[in-house]
Amino acid sequence: MVKDKRIIEEEQPIATIEGWEDGEPFKRGIHKLDRWALQSADTLTIHIGAHDIVLVQDPHSNYLGGYVWLTSIVFCSYLERLSSKRDKRHGWINVLDHGKRWVELGSGVGLIGIMLYKLGIVDVAITDIEELVEQMEKNVEANGIHVKSLTGRRKNEHEHGTIVVDPLFWGNQEEMDSIKDAGKEIDYIVACDCIYSEASAIDLVKTMEYLSTENTTIICISEVRNQAAQDKFMLEAQSRFQVELLPAIQWQKKVNHQVDFDETLNLYRLRKPKQRSKSAKKQG
């Protein structure tokens, strides 16, 4: 037992957190997923493989996206493993093709989008409600990355080394159009911990449908807190997409053991069904 404890202490922490405790500033490493410690910090540096991601958050935010959620750390660990050539078998998420276009919905503090950029993806957009855009911009810049705006919120002074940061309220036509029409078709849509109510699940699926094409892979990962919301998501998604719920054994073993998560995580893969061509329909 003593030996195991020493090994844990010698490993790189999952995160280094900073904040205030009993009126005094503190800075310490976190070696396992601890919801309270991570969400109550003012500043975090998330350590995933060789990558460090700095995040500023508001532990007292009125918005769910105002602070980090543990599922996003688990998913970033999975992405980091997929970036290794050892893990080509899990190539349905291809992070080795750096030219793909990625859009994240409900980005919150922006962890996943920043991780994708650090893995070499050059076309990344992170989105959330208007009230969280400034926080996402700060976190992008805290990691030495330039912010690009499609809506004119900010002057775009850099052509390269950017992440798009813009508001997207699910179902808002103008904001959806701004993201959809900004470039080539979207290759990947990511939504992490976005299934939290039945009403929002409907709007989330409708937004995914509007932004995607037959060639888009949609990745949705969520901690199961509200089974009714999960059921509503599945009902809505299956009416529009081919939906696959990946068994945990297929992907969670690829996650760093330090981010073992006791709660149930659902990882969904969604694709629009292929439309038959006109000539194929005539032949049928």
C-alpha positions as a Markdown table, in Angstrom:
| # | Residue | x | y | z |
|---|---|---|---|---|
| 1 | Met | 0.0 | 0.0 | 0.0 |
| 2 | Val | 2.8 | 2.4 | 0.9 |
| 3 | Lys | 4.5 | 1.6 | -2.4 |
| 4 | Asp | 1.3 | 2.3 | -4.4 |
| 5 | Lys | 0.9 | 5.6 | -2.6 |
| 6 | Arg | 4.5 | 6.6 | -3.5 |
| 7 | Ile | 3.9 | 5.7 | -7.2 |
| 8 | Ile | 0.8 | 7.9 | -7.3 |
| 9 | Glu | 2.6 | 10.8 | -5.7 |
| 10 | Glu | 5.4 | 10.6 | -8.2 |
| 11 | Glu | 3.1 | 10.6 | -11.2 |
| 12 | Gln | 2.3 | 13.8 | -13.0 |
| 13 | Pro | -0.9 | 15.3 | -11.5 |
| 14 | Ile | -4.0 | 15.4 | -13.6 |
| 15 | Ala | -4.2 | 19.1 | -12.8 |
| 16 | Thr | -2.6 | 21.9 | -10.9 |
| 17 | Ile | -5.2 | 24.1 | -9.2 |
| 18 | Glu | -4.9 | 27.6 | -7.8 |
| 19 | Gly | -7.3 | 29.6 | -5.7 |
| 20 | Trp | -8.1 | 30.8 | -2.2 |
| 21 | Glu | -8.7 | 28.7 | 0.9 |
| 22 | Asp | -9.4 | 30.1 | 4.4 |
| 23 | Gly | -8.3 | 33.5 | 3.2 |
| 24 | Glu | -5.0 | 32.2 | 1.9 |
| 25 | Pro | -3.8 | 31.6 | -1.7 |
| 26 | Phe | -3.0 | 28.0 | -2.6 |
| 27 | Lys | -1.5 | 26.0 | -5.4 |
| 28 | Arg | -1.4 | 22.2 | -5.5 |
| 29 | Gly | -1.5 | 19.2 | -7.7 |
| 30 | Ile | -4.6 | 16.9 | -8.1 |
| 31 | His | -3.8 | 13.2 | -8.9 |
| 32 | Lys | -7.3 | 11.9 | -9.4 |
| 33 | Leu | -10.7 | 13.3 | -10.6 |
| 34 | Asp | -12.1 | 15.3 | -7.7 |
| 35 | Arg | -15.2 | 17.3 | -8.7 |
| 36 | Trp | -15.1 | 19.6 | -5.8 |
| 37 | Ala | -11.4 | 20.5 | -6.0 |
| 38 | Leu | -11.5 | 21.0 | -9.7 |
| 39 | Gln | -14.7 | 23.1 | -9.9 |
| 40 | Ser | -13.8 | 25.2 | -6.8 |
| 41 | Ala | -10.4 | 26.4 | -8.2 |
| 42 | Asp | -10.0 | 29.8 | -9.8 |
| 43 | Thr | -7.3 | 28.7 | -12.2 |
| 44 | Leu | -6.4 | 25.2 | -13.4 |
| 45 | Thr | -3.7 | 23.8 | -15.5 |
| 46 | Ile | -4.9 | 20.5 | -16.9 |
| 47 | His | -2.0 | 18.0 | -17.7 |
| 48 | Ile | -2.8 | 15.5 | -20.4 |
| 49 | Gly | 0.1 | 13.6 | -21.8 |
| 50 | Ala | 2.7 | 16.2 | -22.9 |
| 51 | His | 0.1 | 18.9 | -23.1 |
| 52 | Asp | -0.7 | 21.6 | -20.5 |
| 53 | Ile | -3.9 | 23.5 | -20.8 |
| 54 | Val | -4.5 | 26.6 | -18.7 |
| 55 | Leu | -8.1 | 27.5 | -17.7 |
| 56 | Val | -9.6 | 30.4 | -15.8 |
| 57 | Gln | -13.0 | 29.7 | -14.4 |
| 58 | Asp | -15.7 | 31.1 | -12.1 |
| 59 | Pro | -16.5 | 28.6 | -9.3 |
| 60 | His | -19.5 | 30.7 | -8.5 |
| 61 | Ser | -20.8 | 31.0 | -12.0 |
| 62 | Asn | -24.6 | 31.1 | -12.6 |
| 63 | Tyr | -24.0 | 29.0 | -15.7 |
| 64 | Leu | -23.2 | 25.3 | -15.9 |
| 65 | Gly | -20.4 | 26.1 | -18.4 |
| 66 | Gly | -18.7 | 28.5 | -16.0 |
| 67 | Tyr | -16.4 | 25.8 | -14.6 |
| 68 | Val | -14.8 | 22.6 | -15.8 |
| 69 | Trp | -16.7 | 19.3 | -15.9 |
| 70 | Leu | -14.9 | 16.0 | -15.3 |
| 71 | Thr | -16.2 | 14.3 | -18.4 |
| 72 | Ser | -14.3 | 16.8 | -20.6 |
| 73 | Ile | -11.0 | 15.8 | -18.9 |
| 74 | Val | -11.8 | 12.1 | -19.5 |
| 75 | Phe | -12.6 | 12.8 | -23.2 |
| 76 | Cys | -9.4 | 14.8 | -23.6 |
| 77 | Ser | -7.4 | 11.9 | -22.2 |
| 78 | Tyr | -9.1 | 9.7 | -24.8 |
| 79 | Leu | -8.3 | 12.1 | -27.6 |
| 80 | Glu | -4.7 | 12.2 | -26.5 |
| 81 | Arg | -4.4 | 8.4 | -26.7 |
| 82 | Leu | -6.0 | 8.5 | -30.1 |
| 83 | Ser | -3.3 | 10.9 | -31.3 |
| 84 | Ser | -0.8 | 8.1 | -30.8 |
| 85 | Lys | -0.2 | 5.8 | -33.7 |
| 86 | Arg | -0.6 | 2.9 | -31.3 |
| 87 | Asp | -4.3 | 3.4 | -31.3 |
| 88 | Lys | -5.3 | 3.4 | -35.0 |
| 89 | Arg | -8.0 | 0.8 | -34.3 |
| 90 | His | -10.1 | 3.6 | -32.8 |
| 91 | Gly | -9.8 | 5.7 | -36.0 |
| 92 | Trp | -13.5 | 6.6 | -36.2 |
| 93 | Ile | -12.3 | 9.8 | -34.5 |
| 94 | Asn | -9.3 | 10.8 | -36.6 |
| 95 | Val | -7.3 | 13.3 | -34.8 |
| 96 | Leu | -4.3 | 12.6 | -37.0 |
| 97 | Asp | -5.9 | 14.3 | -40.0 |
| 98 | His | -5.2 | 17.9 | -38.9 |
| 99 | Gly | -7.1 | 19.4 | -41.8 |
| 100 | Lys | -10.6 | 18.3 | -40.6 |
| 101 | Arg | -13.0 | 20.9 | -39.4 |
| 102 | Trp | -14.2 | 20.5 | -35.8 |
| 103 | Val | -17.0 | 22.4 | -34.1 |
| 104 | Glu | -17.8 | 22.0 | -30.4 |
| 105 | Leu | -21.2 | 22.8 | -28.9 |
| 106 | Gly | -21.6 | 23.8 | -25.3 |
| 107 | Ser | -17.8 | 24.4 | -24.9 |
| 108 | Gly | -18.0 | 26.0 | -21.4 |
| 109 | Val | -14.4 | 26.8 | -20.4 |
| 110 | Gly | -13.1 | 25.6 | -23.8 |
| 111 | Leu | -11.0 | 22.6 | -22.7 |
| 112 | Ile | -11.8 | 20.2 | -25.5 |
| 113 | Gly | -11.4 | 22.7 | -28.3 |
| 114 | Ile | -8.1 | 23.9 | -26.9 |
| 115 | Met | -7.0 | 20.2 | -26.6 |
| 116 | Leu | -7.9 | 19.6 | -30.2 |
| 117 | Tyr | -5.8 | 22.6 | -31.2 |
| 118 | Lys | -2.8 | 21.3 | -29.2 |
| 119 | Leu | -3.2 | 18.0 | -30.9 |
| 120 | Gly | -2.6 | 19.8 | -34.2 |
| 121 | Ile | -6.1 | 20.4 | -35.5 |
| 122 | Val | -6.0 | 23.8 | -37.3 |
| 123 | Asp | -9.7 | 24.4 | -37.9 |
| 124 | Val | -11.5 | 24.4 | -34.5 |
| 125 | Ala | -14.5 | 26.4 | -33.4 |
| 126 | Ile | -15.8 | 26.5 | -29.8 |
| 127 | Thr | -19.2 | 27.8 | -29.0 |
| 128 | Asp | -21.6 | 28.4 | -26.1 |
| 129 | Ile | -24.1 | 30.9 | -24.9 |
| 130 | Glu | -23.2 | 34.6 | -25.2 |
| 131 | Glu | -22.6 | 34.9 | -21.5 |
| 132 | Leu | -19.7 | 32.4 | -21.7 |
| 133 | Val | -17.9 | 33.7 | -24.8 |
| 134 | Glu | -15.6 | 36.1 | -23.0 |
| 135 | Gln | -14.5 | 33.3 | -20.6 |
| 136 | Met | -13.7 | 31.0 | -23.6 |
| 137 | Glu | -11.7 | 33.8 | -25.3 |
| 138 | Lys | -9.6 | 34.4 | -22.1 |
| 139 | Asn | -8.8 | 30.7 | -22.0 |
| 140 | Val | -7.9 | 30.4 | -25.6 |
| 141 | Glu | -5.5 | 33.4 | -25.2 |
| 142 | Ala | -4.1 | 32.0 | -21.9 |
| 143 | Asn | -2.8 | 29.1 | -24.0 |
| 144 | Gly | -1.0 | 31.3 | -26.5 |
| 145 | Ile | -3.6 | 30.9 | -29.2 |
| 146 | His | -5.3 | 33.7 | -31.1 |
| 147 | Val | -9.1 | 34.2 | -31.0 |
| 148 | Lys | -11.0 | 34.4 | -34.3 |
| 149 | Ser | -14.6 | 35.7 | -34.4 |
| 150 | Leu | -17.1 | 35.0 | -37.2 |
| 151 | Thr | -19.7 | 37.5 | -35.8 |
| 152 | Gly | -17.5 | 40.6 | -35.6 |
| 153 | Arg | -17.2 | 40.5 | -31.8 |
| 154 | Arg | -13.5 | 41.1 | -32.2 |
| 155 | Lys | -11.2 | 42.3 | -34.9 |
| 156 | Asn | -9.4 | 39.3 | -36.5 |
| 157 | Glu | -5.7 | 40.3 | -36.6 |
| 158 | His | -4.3 | 36.8 | -37.2 |
| 159 | Glu | -4.8 | 34.4 | -40.1 |
| 160 | His | -3.2 | 31.4 | -38.5 |
| 161 | Gly | -2.8 | 30.0 | -35.0 |
| 162 | Thr | -6.5 | 30.7 | -34.2 |
| 163 | Ile | -9.5 | 29.1 | -32.6 |
| 164 | Val | -13.0 | 30.4 | -33.6 |
| 165 | Val | -14.8 | 31.5 | -30.5 |
| 166 | Asp | -18.4 | 32.6 | -31.0 |
| 167 | Pro | -21.9 | 32.4 | -29.4 |
| 168 | Leu | -24.2 | 29.6 | -30.4 |
| 169 | Phe | -27.5 | 29.2 | -28.5 |
| 170 | Trp | -28.9 | 25.9 | -29.7 |
| 171 | Gly | -31.7 | 26.5 | -32.2 |
| 172 | Asn | -30.7 | 30.2 | -32.9 |
| 173 | Gln | -30.9 | 30.4 | -36.6 |
| 174 | Glu | -28.6 | 33.3 | -37.1 |
| 175 | Glu | -25.9 | 31.9 | -34.8 |
| 176 | Met | -26.2 | 28.4 | -36.4 |
| 177 | Asp | -25.8 | 29.9 | -39.9 |
| 178 | Ser | -22.8 | 31.9 | -38.8 |
| 179 | Ile | -21.0 | 28.7 | -37.8 |
| 180 | Lys | -22.3 | 26.5 | -40.6 |
| 181 | Asp | -21.4 | 28.9 | -43.4 |
| 182 | Ala | -18.0 | 30.0 | -42.2 |
| 183 | Gly | -16.0 | 27.5 | -44.2 |
| 184 | Lys | -16.0 | 24.0 | -45.6 |
| 185 | Glu | -18.5 | 21.4 | -44.3 |
| 186 | Ile | -18.1 | 20.3 | -40.7 |
| 187 | Asp | -16.3 | 17.0 | -40.3 |
| 188 | Tyr | -16.7 | 16.6 | -36.6 |
| 189 | Ile | -19.2 | 18.0 | -34.1 |
| 190 | Val | -18.5 | 17.5 | -30.4 |
| 191 | Ala | -20.9 | 17.9 | -27.5 |
| 192 | Cys | -19.6 | 17.0 | -24.0 |
| 193 | Asp | -21.9 | 17.0 | -21.0 |
| 194 | Cys | -24.6 | 18.7 | -22.9 |
| 195 | Ile | -27.5 | 16.3 | -22.0 |
| 196 | Tyr | -28.9 | 17.7 | -18.8 |
| 197 | Ser | -32.6 | 18.3 | -19.4 |
| 198 | Glu | -35.3 | 17.0 | -21.7 |
| 199 | Ala | -36.0 | 20.4 | -23.3 |
| 200 | Ser | -32.3 | 21.1 | -24.0 |
| 201 | Ala | -31.8 | 17.6 | -25.4 |
| 202 | Ile | -34.3 | 18.4 | -28.2 |
| 203 | Asp | -32.6 | 21.7 | -29.1 |
| 204 | Leu | -29.2 | 20.0 | -29.0 |
| 205 | Val | -30.3 | 17.4 | -31.5 |
| 206 | Lys | -31.9 | 19.9 | -33.8 |
| 207 | Thr | -28.7 | 22.0 | -33.8 |
| 208 | Met | -26.6 | 18.9 | -34.6 |
| 209 | Glu | -28.9 | 18.1 | -37.5 |
| 210 | Tyr | -28.8 | 21.6 | -38.9 |
| 211 | Leu | -25.0 | 21.9 | -38.8 |
| 212 | Ser | -24.1 | 18.4 | -40.0 |
| 213 | Thr | -24.0 | 16.7 | -43.4 |
| 214 | Glu | -24.0 | 13.0 | -44.4 |
| 215 | Asn | -20.2 | 13.2 | -44.0 |
| 216 | Thr | -20.2 | 14.6 | -40.5 |
| 217 | Thr | -19.3 | 12.5 | -37.5 |
| 218 | Ile | -21.0 | 13.7 | -34.3 |
| 219 | Ile | -19.5 | 12.7 | -31.0 |
| 220 | Cys | -21.6 | 13.2 | -27.9 |
| 221 | Ile | -20.3 | 12.2 | -24.5 |
| 222 | Ser | -22.3 | 12.7 | -21.3 |
| 223 | Glu | -22.3 | 11.8 | -17.7 |
| 224 | Val | -25.7 | 10.2 | -16.9 |
| 225 | Arg | -27.3 | 12.5 | -14.3 |
| 226 | Asn | -30.8 | 12.6 | -15.7 |
| 227 | Gln | -32.0 | 9.4 | -17.3 |
| 228 | Ala | -35.1 | 11.1 | -18.7 |
| 229 | Ala | -32.9 | 13.6 | -20.5 |
| 230 | Gln | -30.8 | 10.7 | -21.9 |
| 231 | Asp | -33.9 | 8.9 | -23.1 |
| 232 | Lys | -35.2 | 12.1 | -24.8 |
| 233 | Phe | -31.9 | 12.7 | -26.5 |
| 234 | Met | -31.9 | 9.1 | -27.8 |
| 235 | Leu | -35.5 | 9.4 | -29.0 |
| 236 | Glu | -34.8 | 12.7 | -30.9 |
| 237 | Ala | -31.4 | 11.5 | -32.2 |
| 238 | Gln | -32.7 | 8.2 | -33.5 |
| 239 | Ser | -35.4 | 10.0 | -35.5 |
| 240 | Arg | -32.7 | 12.0 | -37.4 |
| 241 | Phe | -29.5 | 10.0 | -37.2 |
| 242 | Gln | -27.9 | 6.6 | -37.1 |
| 243 | Val | -27.0 | 6.4 | -33.4 |
| 244 | Glu | -24.5 | 4.1 | -31.8 |
| 245 | Leu | -23.9 | 3.9 | -28.0 |
| 246 | Leu | -20.3 | 2.7 | -27.7 |
| 247 | Pro | -19.8 | 0.2 | -24.9 |
| 248 | Ala | -17.5 | 1.6 | -22.2 |
| 249 | Ile | -15.1 | -1.3 | -22.6 |
| 250 | Gln | -14.3 | -0.2 | -26.2 |
| 251 | Trp | -13.0 | 3.2 | -25.2 |
| 252 | Gln | -12.6 | 3.8 | -21.5 |
| 253 | Lys | -9.6 | 1.4 | -21.3 |
| 254 | Lys | -7.9 | 4.0 | -23.6 |
| 255 | Val | -8.1 | 6.6 | -20.9 |
| 256 | Asn | -5.2 | 7.4 | -18.5 |
| 257 | His | -5.9 | 5.4 | -15.3 |
| 258 | Gln | -5.6 | 8.7 | -13.3 |
| 259 | Val | -8.9 | 9.8 | -14.8 |
| 260 | Asp | -10.9 | 6.8 | -13.9 |
| 261 | Phe | -14.4 | 8.0 | -13.4 |
| 262 | Asp | -16.9 | 6.3 | -11.1 |
| 263 | Glu | -20.0 | 7.7 | -12.7 |
| 264 | Thr | -21.7 | 6.3 | -15.9 |
| 265 | Leu | -20.5 | 7.9 | -19.1 |
| 266 | Asn | -22.3 | 7.5 | -22.4 |
| 267 | Leu | -20.4 | 7.9 | -25.6 |
| 268 | Tyr | -22.6 | 8.3 | -28.6 |
| 269 | Arg | -21.6 | 8.3 | -32.3 |
| 270 | Leu | -24.2 | 9.9 | -34.7 |
| 271 | Arg | -24.2 | 10.0 | -38.5 |
| 272 | Lys | -26.9 | 11.1 | -40.9 |
| 273 | Pro | -28.2 | 8.2 | -43.0 |
| 274 | Lys | -26.9 | 8.3 | -46.6 |
| 275 | Gln | -29.4 | 9.6 | -49.1 |
| 276 | Arg | -30.0 | 7.4 | -52.2 |
| 277 | Ser | -29.1 | 9.1 | -55.4 |
| 278 | Lys | -31.8 | 9.9 | -58.0 |
| 279 | Ser | -30.5 | 7.3 | -60.4 |
| 280 | Ala | -30.5 | 4.6 | -57.6 |
| 281 | Lys | -34.1 | 5.5 | -56.8 |
| 282 | Lys | -35.2 | 5.2 | -60.4 |
| 283 | Gln | -33.5 | 1.8 | -60.7 |
| 284 | Gly | -35.3 | 0.7 | -57.4 |
